[in-house]
Amino acid sequence: MALDRPELIHLTAREAGLVACRRCTRVWPLGTARCARCGGQLVSRDPRALSRVWAWWAAGVLAYIPANLWPMLSTRTLFSTEEATIIGGAVELWQYGNPGIALIILVASVGIPIAKFLAIAFLALSSRRGSRTSPARRMQLYEIVEYIGRWSMIDVFVVAILASLVQLNVVARIDPGPASLAFALSVIFTMLSAQAFDPRTIWDGIEDRARDPA
């Protein structure tokens, strides 16, 4: 019984010679190549995981730049055509007396994406080089990044709703701009970067340091 042996309470699966399938969660002896239940590849730690994290992260950053520089939507009337970027549209909403909507767009389109980029970069760097921040705090940060990912497409949803509602054709027309595609790609790439990160690396080495403080 593990309770009769306190040293086994904090024993990790890898230290116990076990590996879990990330697809179906079945546990197998370490060294097993593939899961007999679902056929998934069994690896305790994927050495290429961080490379994928950085690759998707860089793609997300590159897509995020034009998402803020290109027009998010185009408003066409009988007499003129106006284009607005994300920040420009939020400023106009504020000036027209809609500060609440403007703040939501700024937070969802600027604050959250930049925070996610910084959080993922911090998690990836700290898992490789270590950090003074406790593993529990870093795990909480990872869970927050995963949670807010589902709300990252709010800008694209707003543009889609506006485009579907204001299709009067004769009087006015709202069309999504190229920034909407770039923003959607940035969100997708950032979500893939977060999914590629293995949160188990946050805890690697903790048990060893606890057993051997020197």
N, C-alpha and C positions, 0 to 999 in steps of 0.2 A: 504494500500500500504506500502511495506517495506521501500520505499524511504521517506515516511512521518514519519517513526519511525526509527531513526538511530541505535537504539540498536538492531534492527533485522537484520541489514546488515551483521553482523559478527556472526549471530546465526548459529550454526551447526545443521545438521539434527538430531543428537541424542538429542540435547537440545530442538529441536522443537517437539520431540516425534515421529520421523520418522526413518525408517531403509530402506536401499537400498539393493536390491538383487544384489549380486556380479556376478551373472550369466547373468542376462538380464537387470540389472540396473533399474528395476521398483521399485518405492518407495511405501512403505506400512507403516501403523501405527506401532509404536514401540510395541513389544509384539506379533506381528503376527508370527506364527511358521514357515509357509512355503509360498513361493511365489505362488500365484494362477495362474500366467502366465506360469512359467517354472518348478515349483515344487521344486525349490532350497530352502535349509534351510536358514532362515533369522536370522542372528546374528549381533548385532551392533559391538561387539568386541568379537572375539573368544578367550577365555582364554587359549586355548591349542595352539594358533598360534606360540608363541615364543618357546614352547617346540618342535614343528615340525621344526622350523627354526634351532634350535641348533642340533636336531637329524640329519637332512640332512647335516648340516655344519660339524658335527663330522665325518659323513660317507665320506664326500668329502675329508676331511683332511687325514683320514686313507687310502683312495684309492690313494691320491696324493703322499704319501710316496713311495710305491713300484713303482709308475709310473716314479719316478726319479731314483730309484735304479736298477730296472730291465731293460733289453735291450729293446729299442724301435723298433729296426729292426735288422734283421740278413741277412748278405750278404754272399752268398755261391758261390764259384767258383770251378773250377776243382781241385784246389790245397789247398784251405783253406776255413775256415768259420770264419767270423768276426761278432761280435755283438757290438752294440753301444747304449749307453744310450742317453737320450735327450741332456744332457749337453755335453757328449763326442762327439756326432754327430755334435753338433754346433761348438765345438772346431776344429774338423777335417775339417768342411766346411771352417772355418776361415783360417786354415793352408793351405788349397788347393786353396785359393784365392777367396773365396765367402763370404766376410764379411757381405754383405747385407742380404743374406739368413740366415746366422748364427745369426745375430741380430734379424731378424724377428722371428726365432724359439725360441731364448732365451726370447724375450719379450712375445711371445704368450704362451710359455710353462712354464716359470718361473715367469716373472714379473706380467703378468695379473692374473694368478691363485692366487698368494700370495696376490696381491692387493685386489682381490675379497674376499678372506678369511678375511682379515683385515677389509675391508669395511662392510661386512655383520656382523661381530662380533661387530664392533663399532655401527652400526645401532641398533642391537638387545639390546646391553647394554644401549645405550643412550635412547632408547624408554622406558626402565624399570626404569633407575636410573636418567635420565635427563642428559643434557649436556650443556656446555657453547656455543657450536656451534649452530648457529641459525637453526630453523626448515627449513628455505628456503635452507640453505646450505646442510643440511642432506637430504632433498628431492632431490636436485640436485645430490648428491652422489648416492642415490638409483636409480635414472634414468640412471646414468652412468653405474652402475652395471648391470642394465637390458639391456642396449644397447650393452655393450661389450660381453654379454653372447653369442651372436650369432657368435662371432669370436673365441670362446674358443676351437673349435674343429679343428683348422687349422693344428695342428700337426698330428692328425689322418688322415686328408685329404691328407697331404703331403706323409705320409707313404703309404696310399692306392694308390695314383697316382704312386709313385715309384714302388710299387709292381706290378701294372698293366703294367707299361711300360718296366720294366726290367725283364721280364719273358722269358729269352732266353733258360732257362732250361739246354742247353748243356754247354754254356760258363759261365753264371752267373744267380743268382736267388736272389731276395730280398723278404723276408717274414716278415710280422709284428711280433714283439716280444710281450711278455706278458705285457710289459709296455703300449702298445697301448690300450689294454682292460682296464687296471687300470686307464689310463689317461681319457679314454672316460667315465668310471664310475664316476670318480672324477668330470668331467665337468657336467655330468647329475645331480649328487647329489648337486653340488653347485647351479645349475640353479633351482632345486626344493627348495633349501633353500631360495633363493632370492624370488621365487614365493610364498613361505609360509609366508614371511614377509608382514605384513599389514602396508602400508605406512601411513594410517590414524593415527596410534599410534604416529607418529612423531609430529602431531599437537595437540594431546590430552592435554588439560589443558592450552593451550595458551590463549584461550579466558578468562578463569577464572583468570589467572595471570594478563592479561591486565585490567580486570575490578577491580581486588582487588590486587594492587601492594604489599600491606602489607602481 
